[in-house]
Amino acid sequence: MNPFASIGRASLGLLSTTGMVALFAWNCILAMIRPPWYGQQIGRQLLSIGYFSLPVVGLTAVFTGAALALNIYTGGARFNAESFVPNIVGIGITRELGPVLASLMLAGRVSAAIAAEIGAMKVTEQIDALRTLSTDPFRYLYAPRLVAALIAVPLLVLIADIIGVFGGFAVATQSLGFNGSLYVQNTMDFITTWDVGSGLIKAAVFGFIIALMGCYHGHASGRGAQGVGRATTNAVVSAAIMIFAANYLLTSLFV
């Protein structure tokens, strides 16, 4: 009943979990940079993480860009600043909303799928079978997913940036009365290479987090269906929280 004992247990549990995640991430990084590399597994994960995630990322981006254009126009009309719609839509999508929203959608799709797959393999003792066959699970299971996420997520975010800007363009020209050529010209003049590049750096970090949380919680899942379900939920929640935290840290460095 001592409240300090509860606080101490929670603090020790947090530190213990942080240490285990850090050690797991270190082992994954070592597996990524040391041979052997499993190219077939990496290609399979590129399809799963990248290609099959295009629809959800594209839909998220186009509606985000459209809604952002409407909100900026409504707010800018109060100060006679409607002309800034293409500038703010472009920088908002490329630097912040594109990487963050696309990564959050991928956290719900990819982290959950990875955690469920690896958790099921653990429950059915397939991971133990890999070790019996002298195959390192970190190199065969976890490293390909991390490499694929590092490659696929920035590409998906780049596509999301293009689609999101197009969503704002479509709403501005069709509903808000903007001239199409002027809108495109203002967007191209205002967005810099660093705006896009900083968003892609964020995307690479977020991709690593998404795959890492899926692999870690799948690896640490309990036995049975409840353990796998809990691991899937924890993977999505932890990935989303870490994406927000990493986004703040990276934004503070890039500003």
C-alpha positions, -999 to 999 in steps of 0.1 A, spaced: 0 0 0 30 23 1 27 47 -28 65 52 -30 69 14 -35 45 15 -64 64 45 -80 96 26 -75 83 -5 -91 70 14 -121 103 33 -125 123 1 -123 100 -15 -148 103 14 -172 141 13 -169 142 -24 -174 120 -22 -205 141 6 -219 173 -14 -214 158 -45 -231 146 -25 -261 180 -8 -264 198 -42 -263 173 -57 -288 179 -27 -311 216 -30 -308 215 -67 -317 193 -59 -347 217 -32 -360 246 -57 -357 226 -82 -377 218 -56 -403 255 -47 -410 270 -82 -407 266 -109 -433 249 -131 -442 221 -110 -457 189 -127 -469 179 -108 -500 148 -128 -506 135 -120 -472 143 -83 -477 124 -83 -511 94 -100 -495 93 -74 -467 97 -46 -492 65 -58 -509 47 -62 -476 57 -29 -460 60 -8 -491 39 -18 -521 9 -31 -501 9 0 -480 5 24 -509 -33 26 -509 -37 35 -472 -8 60 -474 -21 76 -506 -57 80 -493 -44 94 -460 -22 119 -479 -48 132 -504 -74 138 -477 -49 154 -454 -37 178 -481 -73 187 -491 -84 193 -455 -53 213 -448 -60 236 -478 -95 242 -466 -85 250 -431 -57 274 -441 -80 292 -465 -106 296 -438 -81 309 -413 -62 330 -438 -94 347 -449 -96 364 -415 -64 382 -422 -66 386 -460 -39 360 -463 -56 334 -486 -27 336 -511 -4 317 -486 -24 285 -490 0 268 -515 30 278 -494 17 265 -461 2 233 -476 35 225 -493 57 230 -462 32 215 -438 29 183 -459 66 178 -466 81 187 -432 55 175 -408 21 160 -418 34 137 -446 60 119 -425 40 117 -393 6 107 -406 20 82 -431 42 67 -403 12 65 -379 -8 47 -405 21 23 -412 25 18 -374 -11 5 -373 -6 -17 -403 30 -28 -403 39 -29 -366 8 -50 -359 14 -74 -387 51 -79 -378 43 -84 -341 15 -109 -349 36 -128 -374 66 -131 -351 45 -137 -320 27 -166 -338 61 -180 -349 72 -179 -312 41 -196 -300 44 -224 -326 81 -227 -317 93 -218 -352 119 -194 -338 133 -222 -316 134 -244 -347 155 -217 -365 180 -217 -337 181 -255 -338 190 -252 -375 218 -227 -366 199 -198 -381 201 -165 -362 165 -151 -359 180 -116 -357 195 -120 -392 168 -141 -408 137 -125 -393 144 -91 -378 171 -75 -399 152 -79 -432 122 -62 -418 143 -33 -405 162 -29 -437 129 -30 -457 113 -4 -434 144 19 -438 140 17 -475 102 16 -480 90 42 -455 110 72 -470 97 62 -505 62 60 -492 65 94 -475 79 109 -507 48 96 -526 26 108 -498 41 143 -501 33 144 -538 -2 131 -533 -8 154 -503 3 185 -523 -19 174 -552 -49 170 -528 -44 206 -517 -40 217 -553 -72 200 -563 -93 216 -536 -77 250 -541 -83 251 -578 -117 233 -579 -134 248 -548 -115 279 -537 -109 296 -570 -71 295 -572 -53 296 -606 -37 263 -612 -4 275 -628 1 302 -601 -6 276 -574 20 252 -588 45 281 -592 41 293 -556 45 258 -543 77 252 -563 92 286 -553 85 281 -516 94 245 -510 132 239 -506 152 207 -509 158 207 -472 120 208 -466 116 175 -484 149 161 -472 142 167 -435 109 149 -439 126 119 -456 151 117 -427 122 117 -403 106 89 -424 137 67 -422 138 71 -384 101 64 -381 105 33 -404 132 19 -381 109 25 -350 79 9 -367 98 -23 -376 117 -24 -343 86 -22 -322 69 -49 -342 99 -72 -340 105 -65 -303 70 -71 -291 66 -101 -313 99 -115 -299 87 -108 -263 51 -120 -267 36 -143 -242 23 -178 -250 -11 -183 -264 -35 -162 -284 -38 -136 -256 0 -131 -256 1 -125 -293 -29 -101 -291 -12 -82 -263 20 -80 -283 2 -67 -313 -15 -39 -293 17 -30 -275 36 -28 -308 11 -3 -323 9 19 -292 46 20 -285 54 27 -321 29 56 -322 43 71 -290 79 68 -301 70 84 -335 56 115 -317 86 117 -294 111 112 -322 93 138 -343 96 164 -316 133 157 -312 141 157 -349 120 189 -355 139 207 -327 172 197 -344 161 207 -379 146 241 -370 
